[in-house]
Amino acid sequence: MQGLARGLARDFGARDITVNVVQPGPTNTDMNPHDGPLVQAMHDEMALKRHGTAEDVAHLVAYLVGPHASGITGAMHTIDGGFGA
């Protein structure tokens, strides 16, 4: 994904189009509820001991498509509560 994002960022940059990848971690959804059977194992590996929300991810995406992030392109953005920290 990172290589694809970087390549597309270079291809579309001349048109002022940004390309980024958003990588959510444990997020409270029907398929991965914050009170599911694997929650303790996931939270043990996270800096923030909680699932994220769909709104958390949406806020990041809204920022990336907005005017304040116009210089951010070809990047990976992980929003996982420190799961990979």
N, C-alpha and C positions, 0 to 999 in steps of 0.2 A: 504494500500500500504506500509506503514511504517513497519508493522509487517512482511509482505511478503519479503520486501527488507532485513530486518534484518535476517530473517530466511535463506533466500537464501545466504546472505553474509556469514553466519556461515557454511552453507552446502558446499559452493564452495571455501571458503577461503583456505582450505588445498591444493587446486589446483591452488592457486594464481589467482583466478578469482574474480573480484570485481563486486558488484551489487549496483546500486544506482537508485534513482528515481528523475526524472527531472519534476518539476511542473511549466509549463509556465502559466503566467497570460495573460492579454490582449495583444495579439500579432496581428500585422497587417497582416491579411489574407483575402482571398475573403469572408470568412464567418464572419469575424469580422474586417471590415476595420477601419482604423484609423480615418475615417471621417464619420462613420456610425451614425445611429440615437441615440444610447445610449452612444456615446463617452463622452459627458460632465459628465454624471452620473458616468461613470467608472473613469474618470480622477479626479473627485472631491474626490474620495476615495484613490487616489494613491499619494505616496510621489513624484514620478517622473510623471509629468503630460503629459505622452505620452505613446502610445502603444510601445511595444517592436517589434523587427523584428525577422523573422525566422533566420536571421544570428546571432542575439544575443543568441538564444537558441542553434543553431548549434555550436557556439564558446564554450559554456558551456559543451556541450556533447563532443566536440573534446578534451577539457581539461580533462574531466573525463576518457576518454578512452586512454589518453596519459600517458607517463612515469612519468610526474610530479605529477600525482594524484594516483600513485600506492598504496598508503596507505589509500585512501578514499574508504570506502565500508560500506554498510548498512545505507546509509544516504539519507535524503530528501533534494533536492536542489530546492528552489523556485526562479524563475526568473520572477518577476511580477511587477517590477517598484515600489515596496513598496505598492502594493495593499493590502497586508495583514499586513502592518506595523501599 
